[in-house]
Amino acid sequence: MASARRRGGTATALLALLLTATACGPVADRKPDALPVGYDSLDGTLRVWPARGGLAGDAAATAAVTDAVRAWRTPVDDRAHLPSSGILWSGEADGTPLALVAADVPGESASWLLQLTRDGDRYVVDRASEYTDPGYLVYSDVLPVQTSAGRRYLLSERVERLLGPKGRALVTRDGLTDPVDVPACQAVPLTATLRATSSLPRGRAADRLLDLGTATTDPRYPLVRDETGSGRRALDDLDTCELADERGPFGSIPRRIGDRDAPRAVPESWPRGKVSVRALGEVALGGGDPADLEQLSWETGTGTMTAVVYRPAAGDPVFSPADRANTLQAYVLPVPGQPLVVLSWRANRYTSLSVPPGTPRLVDRPGLVVVPQPTSKATFSLAGAEKTYYRSVGGR
């Protein structure tokens, strides 16, 4: 019994010694719940998002940012997963502490770019932009930032130079550009030069993007890829605030997350890239002046979307809501005083469109029919060589 007591006492003493040594060693100084500073993404040996900014090494700032991110929730109440998130930049901009965080949200399979500023001794999330593809944020090279002085951009280590809206190289300090004048409701081009890396052995001289304007509201991400420049031509004179409206092309198809409606989430129709325009032809309604009818198309996180734009000779353009890419496209076009339904398809000798009896065809040509918007639900059909396609449009 005495021997057992001695062994027990020895074990207790060793455990106490081990706990004391652990408390005094490096493990006690670690804070496993703190956000990593920098993001763990490599392109070969190049760290794409290293720790940057004058406060990147400030433990108090990191702790305060971590607390704010821990308290933040998405519109559907999901939280960031701290170990797989990271502080991309922490420093001062326009005289105010600023932190930018790549927040991983597993519940939505999404990434969020959080912009935080300091309020007293704590940080608060001012802006939150969602990237509906989990890897899209950290594998991007230009991230938009909005401060009191205007639009800035945070650049990855792959970027050698960024040309702003007027084609001028932007001054960059520690990865963050100086402010640049971007309109509220107009798309402007950006062009990044990317250095040679493992994933881009020859680099890239012109990585083109469009900024949809500073009035873009959370959680929408305002940068759109524009590899060919077609988006710049398509959106050149269009109001991006109207495009982004909940009745406009980019904002009109709401998002569902799981089995829940998410009205404050990024719409399913929000553009990611490949914006282009195609002329459908000139139309004259009711003996009025001719107007141009165009079809916009763009890529989203859920596939290809399309819409039509009615451009009268005098007055503002009119947009339809988005329609997912279909063999037979059906658009409700809210022309003031004369709401319309525009039906569009790729015509060939085998296709034939049928409309409900008594429906007047204001425009009737191969691949394009325009009718007045019906007062009740109406169904249109397109007969092809092997299949008939149906589209129904609700009434006014």
Buried (B, 14 or more C-beta within 10 A) or exposed (E): EEEEEEEEEEEEEEEEEEEEEEEEEEEEEEEEEBBBBBBEBEBEEBBBBBBBBBBBEBEEBBBBBBBBBEEBEBBBEBBBEBEBBBBBBBBEBEEEBBBBBBBBBEBBEBBBBBBBBBEEEEBEBBBBBBBBEBEBBBBBBBBBBBBEBBBBBBBBBBBBBBBBBEEEEBEBEEBBBBBBEBBEBBBBBBBBBBBBBEEBEEEBEEBBBBBBBBBBEBBBBBBBBBEEBBBBEBBEEBBBBBBBBEEBBBBBBBBEBEEEEBEEBBBBBBBBBBBBBEEBEEBEBEEEEEBBBBBBBBBBBBEEBBBBBBBBEEEEBBBBBBBBEBEBBBBBBBBEEEBBBBBBBEBEEEBEBBBEEEBEEBBEEEBBBBBBBBEEEBEBBBEBEEEEBEBEBEEE
